[in-house]
Amino acid sequence: MQQQQFRLHQRLKTCYNKKVSKLGLGLTPACQMLIERMINNGIERMRTQGAMEREEQIWFAEQNLSQYLNKLAHEAQARGTFPLVDDRAVDKVLKEQCPIWPYC
């Protein structure tokens, strides 16, 4: 179970890193911590729902994470802070996106 959880975490972090790089986002350490917590909450939800081994569910989680990061970039642009993202934007976009499985 730990190994599956680790692999899923690595996969979602890779998705996150690639998307942040592609979008050119600059995240403060506080933002990075909030998103890490969001990813960990998603992994826990997937674990409790038995979705950690189901490829279609993992793909769906990656797509939703990517969608969230796109919205985060748009929010930074709307605030005039792009490419920088602050923790208020992270919270605002997550609240607007909920429910976005498995993150909330």
C-alpha positions as CSV (number, residue, x, y, z in Angstrom):
1,M,0.0,0.0,0.0
2,Q,2.8,2.4,0.9
3,Q,4.5,1.8,-2.4
4,Q,1.3,2.4,-4.4
5,Q,0.8,5.6,-2.4
6,F,4.4,6.7,-3.1
7,R,4.0,6.0,-6.8
8,L,0.7,7.9,-7.0
9,H,2.3,10.8,-5.1
10,Q,5.2,10.9,-7.6
11,R,2.9,10.7,-10.5
12,L,0.8,13.6,-9.3
13,K,3.8,15.7,-8.4
14,T,5.3,15.1,-11.9
15,C,2.0,16.2,-13.4
16,Y,2.1,19.3,-11.1
17,N,5.7,20.1,-11.9
18,K,5.3,19.8,-15.7
19,K,2.1,21.9,-15.7
20,V,3.6,24.7,-13.5
21,S,6.7,24.8,-15.8
22,K,4.6,24.9,-18.9
23,L,2.4,27.7,-17.6
24,G,5.4,29.6,-16.2
25,L,3.9,29.9,-12.8
26,G,5.9,31.2,-9.8
27,L,4.5,29.8,-6.6
28,T,5.5,31.1,-3.2
29,P,6.6,28.5,-0.6
30,A,3.2,28.9,1.1
31,C,1.4,28.1,-2.2
32,Q,3.6,25.1,-2.7
33,M,2.7,23.8,0.7
34,L,-1.1,24.4,0.1
35,I,-0.9,22.5,-3.2
36,E,1.1,19.7,-1.6
37,R,-1.6,19.4,1.0
38,M,-4.3,19.4,-1.7
39,I,-2.4,16.6,-3.5
40,N,-2.0,14.6,-0.3
41,N,-5.7,15.0,0.5
42,G,-6.5,13.8,-3.0
43,I,-4.3,10.7,-2.5
44,E,-6.0,9.9,0.8
45,R,-9.4,10.2,-0.8
46,M,-8.3,7.9,-3.6
47,R,-6.9,5.4,-1.1
48,T,-10.2,5.3,0.9
49,Q,-12.2,5.0,-2.3
50,G,-10.0,2.2,-3.6
51,A,-9.0,4.2,-6.7
52,M,-5.2,4.3,-6.2
53,E,-4.7,1.4,-8.6
54,R,-7.3,2.3,-11.2
55,E,-5.6,3.9,-14.2
56,E,-8.7,5.8,-15.4
57,Q,-9.1,7.3,-11.9
58,I,-5.4,8.3,-11.8
59,W,-5.7,9.9,-15.2
60,F,-8.8,11.7,-14.1
61,A,-7.0,13.0,-11.0
62,E,-4.1,14.2,-13.2
63,Q,-6.6,16.0,-15.6
64,N,-8.3,17.7,-12.6
65,L,-5.0,18.8,-11.2
66,S,-4.0,20.2,-14.6
67,Q,-7.4,22.0,-14.9
68,Y,-6.9,23.5,-11.4
69,L,-3.5,24.8,-12.3
70,N,-4.9,26.4,-15.5
71,K,-7.5,28.2,-13.4
72,L,-4.8,29.3,-11.0
73,A,-2.8,30.8,-13.9
74,H,-6.0,32.7,-15.1
75,E,-6.6,33.9,-11.5
76,A,-3.0,35.3,-11.3
77,Q,-3.5,37.0,-14.6
78,A,-6.8,38.5,-13.4
79,R,-5.1,39.8,-10.3
80,G,-2.2,41.2,-12.3
81,T,0.4,39.2,-10.4
82,F,1.2,36.6,-13.1
83,P,3.5,34.7,-13.1
84,L,3.4,34.9,-9.3
85,V,0.7,33.2,-7.4
86,D,-0.1,33.9,-3.8
87,D,-1.9,31.7,-1.2
88,R,-5.1,33.7,-1.5
89,A,-5.4,32.8,-5.1
90,V,-4.7,29.1,-4.4
91,D,-7.6,29.0,-1.8
92,K,-9.9,31.0,-4.0
93,V,-9.5,28.8,-7.0
94,L,-9.8,25.6,-5.0
95,K,-13.1,26.9,-3.5
96,E,-14.4,27.8,-6.9
97,Q,-13.4,24.4,-8.3
98,C,-14.9,22.3,-5.6
99,P,-16.0,19.6,-5.9
100,I,-13.0,18.7,-8.0
101,W,-12.3,15.0,-7.4
102,P,-10.2,13.8,-5.6
103,Y,-8.9,17.1,-4.2
104,C,-12.1,18.4,-2.5
